[in-house]
Amino acid sequence: MEKIPVNREQNREEVGSKFNEMDYSDFVRFLRDKIRENENARFSIEVDWAGVEKARALKALLDQHSSRLHIDSATIRATPEQYEEDVNVFESGVKWEKI
């Protein structure tokens, strides 16, 4: 059986609003359900700064589950002051969008 190439951009869904609405385990479950519906699903997470705990949760999600949960990118929109609250969050894959 021949595999048909998948366009990642076409299957990418931005799920940042869901991330900010849900707790960590519910969000992981949400992504798993989406992948069960469409095994080619890809995700990007773009959120506004919602505090250090939420930023750390996004970093943990990216560190622990990015490949398994098809997460292509994670971006937090934050001021320089918010960025400085936890610089380490942005050191391992989570992108900072300066506002």
C-alpha positions in Angstrom: 0.0 0.0 0.0 1.4 3.4 -1.0 1.6 6.1 1.6 0.3 9.5 0.6 2.4 12.4 1.8 0.7 14.5 4.4 0.9 18.3 4.3 1.6 19.2 8.0 0.5 22.8 7.5 -2.9 21.6 6.2 -3.5 19.4 9.3 -2.2 21.9 11.9 -4.6 23.2 14.4 -4.0 26.1 16.8 -5.1 25.1 20.2 -3.8 27.8 22.5 -7.2 28.9 23.7 -8.0 25.4 24.8 -4.6 25.2 26.7 -5.4 28.3 28.7 -9.0 27.1 29.5 -8.1 23.6 30.6 -5.8 22.1 33.3 -2.8 20.1 32.2 -4.3 16.6 32.3 -7.5 17.6 30.6 -5.5 19.3 27.8 -3.4 16.2 27.2 -6.6 14.1 27.1 -8.1 16.6 24.6 -5.0 16.3 22.3 -5.1 12.5 22.5 -8.8 12.5 21.5 -8.1 14.8 18.6 -5.3 12.4 17.4 -7.7 9.5 17.7 -10.1 11.4 15.4 -7.3 12.2 12.9 -4.0 10.5 13.2 -2.4 13.2 10.9 -3.4 16.0 13.2 -0.7 18.5 14.1 -0.9 21.2 16.8 0.5 24.6 17.5 -0.1 26.3 20.8 0.0 30.1 20.9 -1.1 31.8 24.1 -0.9 35.1 26.0 1.1 35.1 29.2 -1.2 33.7 32.0 1.3 33.4 34.8 4.4 31.4 35.7 2.5 28.2 36.4 0.8 28.1 33.1 4.1 28.9 31.3 5.8 26.1 33.1 3.0 23.7 32.2 3.5 24.6 28.6 7.2 24.0 28.8 6.5 20.6 30.5 4.0 19.7 27.9 6.5 20.4 25.1 9.4 18.6 26.9 7.4 15.5 27.7 4.8 15.1 25.0 5.6 17.1 21.9 6.3 14.2 19.6 3.7 11.9 21.0 1.0 14.6 20.9 2.0 16.0 17.5 2.9 19.5 18.9 4.9 21.4 16.3 5.3 24.7 18.2 4.5 26.5 21.4 4.6 30.3 21.7 3.9 32.6 24.6 3.1 36.3 23.9 4.6 38.2 26.9 6.1 41.5 27.9 9.8 41.7 28.7 8.8 41.9 32.4 6.7 38.7 32.1 9.5 37.0 30.2 11.9 37.8 33.1 9.6 36.1 35.6 10.8 32.7 34.4 13.4 32.9 31.6 13.9 29.1 31.8 10.5 28.5 30.2 11.8 30.0 27.0 15.1 28.1 27.0 13.9 24.8 25.7 11.6 25.1 22.7 8.9 27.5 23.9 9.1 30.6 21.8 8.7 34.1 23.2 6.7 36.6 21.2 7.5 40.1 22.6 4.5 42.3 23.2 
